[in-house]
Amino acid sequence: MQDVHSSAPSAIRLERADLGLVLAVAESGGVTRAGSLLHLSQSALSRRLLDLEARVGAPLFRRAGRRMTPTALGEEICRRAVEVERSFVQAEASLRRGVRGGRRTVRVTTECYTAYHWLEAVLGPLRLEFPEVEVRLALEATREPELALRAGRVDAAIVSEALTISSTRKRAAKITDDGLRSWHLFDDELVVALAPEHPLAGKKFLRAEDLRKEHVLVYDARQESTLLGLLIPAGVRPEQMSTVPLTEATVALVKAGTGVGVLARWVLTPHLAAGTVRALTLSARGLRRSWDMVALETEADDTETFMPRFAELLRAHGPG
């Protein structure tokens, strides 16, 4: 039997699903998370990937334990996949406008569910100014906003600097080489939330050392990475770190004295006003984040008219 990785076949047929599969594995770093995003079991996705590599005649990923990184050919397919998805998004947008008499849908996601609360104040003015545009909140993409954006499943994502769209963060309305445009929205501060009776609650601010013996609750792996980037240089690792992907659950655990939570100050506003939670800055300078809206650059006029106004309203009504 011929080795599937020994030589490339003379003719290769790729489908859109193949490109999406490679892009999902590359973005996720493994088949388990990619399978969840594509609604496939790990075994089914692995079989499809092996079949694709057999058809291509070369490996598309290097496998090191559970981590998978694309080969040079895999990276090339990822680049092509982004181009193809962008073309499909543009075609679908054109079709939607034609079928619906000029109306179009803009799919928006954020990186945390709490952000949807302050989007409400923005959607009303948008409907009045752009009656032909229907904004749909893509809640299903909240866990992976960047991947959903690059795959064309959403048109815009509201994200913090914890995400890896770092090339888009140099200035407002910057167009990047990968077909994304970004608008800076606001900055916010991550604080440590504690129960009022917590032994550390009386401090003016917390040092890295103060968290050494604490059970620290973070929203997701991105926030954990941001926090550890501050603690590890100081030689500090908390006694325990847990991911709690629901803000309300984190606040409840903090009030119960189960741990201390790393949250945006604006999230805690009602609890601070009620005196049920204390919020302390981490270090004398604090830990701040920058928020952007990132959108696909399309041939439609959304990125020239609707998106800038959307960003302007977010800046006006957002918690920053």
C-alpha positions as CSV (number, residue, x, y, z in Angstrom):
1,M,0.0,0.0,0.0
2,Q,1.3,3.4,-0.9
3,D,2.2,5.7,2.0
4,V,-0.3,8.6,2.0
5,H,2.3,11.0,3.0
6,S,5.0,10.0,0.5
7,S,3.8,11.9,-2.6
8,A,1.1,14.3,-3.5
9,P,-1.7,13.0,-5.8
10,S,-1.9,14.5,-9.3
11,A,-5.4,16.0,-8.7
12,I,-6.7,17.2,-5.4
13,R,-10.3,18.1,-4.7
14,L,-11.0,20.3,-1.7
15,E,-14.4,21.2,-0.4
16,R,-15.3,24.2,1.8
17,A,-15.8,21.9,4.7
18,D,-12.2,20.7,4.3
19,L,-11.0,24.2,4.6
20,G,-13.1,24.9,7.6
21,L,-11.9,21.7,9.3
22,V,-8.2,22.7,8.9
23,L,-8.9,26.2,10.0
24,A,-10.7,25.0,13.1
25,V,-7.9,22.6,14.1
26,A,-5.3,25.3,13.6
27,E,-7.1,27.9,15.6
28,S,-8.0,25.4,18.4
29,G,-4.7,23.6,18.6
30,G,-6.4,20.2,18.7
31,V,-9.2,18.0,17.5
32,T,-11.2,17.9,20.7
33,R,-12.0,21.7,20.8
34,A,-12.2,21.9,17.0
35,G,-14.7,19.0,17.0
36,S,-16.9,20.8,19.6
37,L,-16.9,23.9,17.3
38,L,-17.8,21.9,14.2
39,H,-20.3,19.8,16.1
40,L,-18.3,16.6,15.4
41,S,-17.0,13.9,17.7
42,Q,-13.3,13.7,18.2
43,S,-13.1,10.4,16.4
44,A,-15.2,11.7,13.4
45,L,-13.0,14.8,13.1
46,S,-9.8,12.8,13.3
47,R,-11.0,10.4,10.6
48,R,-11.9,13.4,8.3
49,L,-8.5,15.0,8.9
50,L,-6.7,11.7,8.1
51,D,-8.8,11.3,5.0
52,L,-8.0,14.9,3.9
53,E,-4.3,14.3,4.5
54,A,-4.5,11.2,2.4
55,R,-6.2,13.1,-0.4
56,V,-3.6,15.9,-0.2
57,G,-0.7,13.4,0.1
58,A,1.1,15.2,2.9
59,P,0.6,15.9,6.6
60,L,-1.1,19.2,7.5
61,F,-0.3,19.2,11.2
62,R,2.6,18.3,13.5
63,R,1.3,16.4,16.5
64,A,3.0,16.8,19.9
65,G,0.9,15.2,22.5
66,R,-2.5,16.9,22.4
67,R,-1.2,20.0,20.7
68,M,-1.4,20.2,16.9
69,T,0.4,22.9,14.9
70,P,0.0,23.3,11.1
71,T,2.8,22.4,8.8
72,A,3.9,24.8,6.0
73,L,1.2,23.2,3.8
74,G,-1.3,23.4,6.6
75,E,-0.6,27.1,7.1
76,E,-1.1,27.7,3.3
77,I,-4.4,25.9,3.4
78,C,-5.4,28.1,6.4
79,R,-4.6,31.3,4.5
80,R,-6.6,30.0,1.5
81,A,-9.5,29.1,3.8
82,V,-9.7,32.6,5.2
83,E,-9.8,34.0,1.7
84,V,-12.5,31.5,0.6
85,E,-14.6,32.2,3.7
86,R,-14.4,35.9,3.1
87,S,-15.6,35.4,-0.4
88,F,-18.5,33.3,0.8
89,V,-19.4,36.0,3.4
90,Q,-19.4,38.7,0.7
91,A,-21.5,36.5,-1.6
92,E,-24.0,35.7,1.2
93,A,-24.2,39.3,2.2
94,S,-25.0,40.3,-1.4
95,L,-27.6,37.6,-1.7
96,R,-29.3,38.6,1.6
97,R,-29.5,42.2,0.4
98,G,-31.0,41.1,-3.0
99,V,-33.5,38.6,-1.5
100,R,-34.6,40.9,1.3
101,G,-34.9,44.0,-0.8
102,G,-31.8,45.7,0.5
103,R,-32.1,44.5,4.1
104,R,-29.1,42.8,5.6
105,T,-28.1,41.0,8.8
106,V,-25.0,41.8,10.8
107,R,-24.0,39.0,13.2
108,V,-22.3,40.2,16.4
109,T,-20.6,38.4,19.2
110,T,-18.7,39.4,22.3
111,E,-16.1,37.5,24.3
112,C,-18.2,37.4,27.5
113,Y,-22.0,37.1,28.2
114,T,-22.0,40.1,30.6
115,A,-21.2,42.4,27.7
116,Y,-24.6,41.7,26.1
117,H,-26.2,43.7,28.9
118,W,-24.8,47.0,27.8
119,L,-25.3,46.3,24.1
120,E,-29.0,46.9,24.7
121,A,-28.5,50.6,24.9
122,V,-26.8,50.6,21.5
123,L,-29.3,48.5,19.5
124,G,-32.2,51.0,19.7
125,P,-30.3,53.9,18.1
126,L,-28.8,51.6,15.5
127,R,-32.3,50.4,14.4
128,L,-33.4,54.0,14.0
129,E,-30.4,55.1,12.0
130,F,-30.1,51.9,10.0
131,P,-33.6,50.4,9.5
132,E,-32.3,48.2,6.7
133,V,-29.8,46.4,9.0
134,E,-30.8,43.7,11.4
135,V,-28.3,43.0,14.2
136,R,-28.3,39.4,15.4
137,L,-26.5,38.5,18.6
138,A,-24.5,35.3,17.9
139,L,-24.5,33.9,21.5
140,E,-23.2,30.6,20.3
141,A,-19.9,32.2,19.2
142,T,-19.2,33.9,22.6
143,R,-16.7,31.2,23.7
144,E,-14.6,31.5,20.5
145,P,-15.2,35.0,19.0
146,E,-12.0,35.2,17.0
147,L,-12.4,31.8,15.5
148,A,-16.0,32.5,14.6
149,L,-15.0,35.8,13.0
150,R,-12.2,34.4,10.9
151,A,-14.4,31.5,9.8
152,G,-17.1,33.9,8.7
153,R,-19.7,32.8,11.2
154,V,-20.0,36.3,12.6
155,D,-19.5,39.7,11.0
156,A,-18.2,41.6,14.1
157,A,-16.7,40.7,17.5
158,I,-16.3,42.8,20.6
159,V,-13.1,41.6,22.2
160,S,-10.5,42.6,24.8
161,E,-6.7,42.5,24.3
162,A,-6.6,39.1,25.8
163,L,-7.5,37.7,22.4
164,T,-4.9,37.1,19.7
165,I,-6.1,39.7,17.2
166,S,-3.1,41.7,18.3
167,S,-2.3,43.1,14.9
168,T,-5.6,45.0,14.8
169,R,-4.9,47.1,18.0
170,K,-2.6,49.8,16.7
171,R,-5.1,52.5,15.9
172,A,-8.9,52.9,15.4
173,A,-10.4,51.7,12.1
174,K,-7.2,50.0,11.1
175,I,-7.3,47.5,8.2
176,T,-5.1,44.5,8.6
177,D,-3.4,42.2,6.1
178,D,-5.8,39.4,7.2
179,G,-8.9,41.2,6.1
180,L,-10.0,42.5,9.5
181,R,-10.8,46.1,10.5
182,S,-10.8,47.3,14.1
183,W,-12.2,50.2,16.1
184,H,-10.9,51.0,19.6
185,L,-13.9,51.2,22.0
186,F,-12.7,51.8,25.6
187,D,-10.4,50.6,28.4
188,D,-11.5,49.0,31.6
189,E,-9.9,47.6,34.7
190,L,-9.7,44.1,36.1
191,V,-10.0,44.1,39.9
192,V,-10.0,41.4,42.6
193,A,-13.4,40.9,44.1
194,L,-13.5,39.7,47.7
195,A,-16.2,39.2,50.4
196,P,-16.3,42.2,52.8
197,E,-15.1,39.9,55.7
198,H,-12.2,38.5,53.7
199,P,-8.8,39.1,55.6
200,L,-7.5,41.0,52.6
201,A,-10.6,43.2,52.2
202,G,-9.2,46.0,54.3
203,K,-6.1,46.6,52.1
204,K,-5.9,49.6,49.8
205,F,-4.7,47.4,46.9
206,L,-3.3,43.9,46.5
207,R,0.2,42.9,45.7
208,A,1.0,39.7,43.7
209,E,2.2,38.1,46.9
210,D,-1.3,38.5,48.5
211,L,-2.7,36.0,46.1
212,R,-0.2,33.2,46.8
213,K,-2.5,31.4,49.3
214,E,-5.8,32.3,47.6
215,H,-8.3,30.4,45.4
216,V,-8.5,32.6,42.4
217,L,-11.6,32.5,40.1
218,V,-11.1,33.6,36.5
219,Y,-13.5,33.8,33.6
220,D,-11.5,31.8,31.1
221,A,-8.1,30.7,30.0
222,R,-7.4,34.0,28.3
223,Q,-8.0,35.9,31.6
224,E,-5.9,33.3,33.5
225,S,-3.0,33.9,31.1
226,T,-3.3,37.7,31.6
227,L,-3.3,37.3,35.4
228,L,-0.4,34.9,35.4
229,G,1.6,37.3,33.2
230,L,1.5,39.6,36.1
231,L,2.0,37.1,38.9
232,I,4.7,34.8,37.5
233,P,7.4,37.5,37.1
234,A,6.9,38.2,40.8
235,G,7.4,34.5,41.5
236,V,3.8,34.0,42.6
237,R,1.3,31.2,41.7
238,P,-2.0,31.1,43.5
239,E,-2.7,28.1,45.6
240,Q,-5.6,27.2,43.3
241,M,-7.1,28.7,40.1
242,S,-10.5,27.8,38.8
243,T,-12.3,28.8,35.6
244,V,-15.9,30.0,36.2
245,P,-17.3,31.1,32.8
246,L,-20.4,32.8,34.3
247,T,-19.9,36.2,36.0
248,E,-22.9,35.8,38.2
249,A,-21.5,32.5,39.5
250,T,-18.2,34.0,40.3
251,V,-19.8,36.8,42.3
252,A,-21.9,34.3,44.2
253,L,-18.8,32.2,45.0
254,V,-16.9,35.4,46.1
255,K,-19.8,36.4,48.4
256,A,-19.8,32.9,49.9
257,G,-16.1,33.2,50.7
258,T,-15.2,30.3,48.4
259,G,-12.5,32.3,46.5
260,V,-11.6,35.7,45.2
261,G,-12.6,36.7,41.7
262,V,-10.8,38.6,38.9
263,L,-13.5,40.6,37.2
264,A,-14.1,43.9,35.4
265,R,-14.9,46.7,37.9
266,W,-18.0,47.7,35.8
267,V,-19.4,44.2,36.3
268,L,-19.3,44.7,40.1
269,T,-21.0,48.1,40.2
270,P,-24.4,47.0,41.7
271,H,-22.6,44.7,44.3
272,L,-20.2,47.5,45.3
273,A,-23.1,49.9,45.7
274,A,-24.8,47.4,48.0
275,G,-21.7,46.7,50.0
276,T,-21.8,43.0,49.4
277,V,-18.5,42.8,47.6
278,R,-15.2,44.6,47.9
279,A,-13.0,45.4,44.8
280,L,-9.3,46.0,45.1
281,T,-6.8,46.9,42.4
282,L,-4.1,44.4,41.7
283,S,-0.8,46.3,42.3
284,A,-0.8,50.1,42.9
285,R,-1.1,50.7,39.2
286,G,-4.0,48.3,38.5
287,L,-4.5,45.9,35.6
288,R,-6.2,47.5,32.6
289,R,-7.5,46.1,29.3
290,S,-8.3,47.6,26.0
291,W,-11.5,46.7,24.1
292,D,-12.0,46.8,20.4
293,M,-14.7,45.9,17.9
294,V,-13.2,43.8,15.1
295,A,-15.1,43.2,11.9
296,L,-14.6,41.4,8.6
297,E,-13.5,43.7,5.8
298,T,-16.2,43.1,3.1
299,E,-17.3,44.7,-0.2
300,A,-20.5,45.8,1.4
301,D,-20.7,49.3,2.8
302,D,-21.1,48.0,6.3
303,T,-17.5,48.7,7.2
304,E,-17.7,52.2,5.8
305,T,-21.0,53.3,7.3
306,F,-22.7,50.9,9.7
307,M,-19.7,49.6,11.6
308,P,-18.0,52.9,12.4
309,R,-21.4,54.2,13.8
310,F,-21.8,51.0,15.7
311,A,-18.3,51.5,17.3
312,E,-19.1,55.1,18.0
313,L,-22.3,54.1,19.9
314,L,-20.4,51.4,21.8
315,R,-17.8,53.9,22.9
316,A,-20.6,56.2,24.1
317,H,-22.7,53.6,25.9
318,G,-20.0,51.0,26.9
319,P,-18.8,50.7,30.5
320,G,-15.5,52.4,29.7
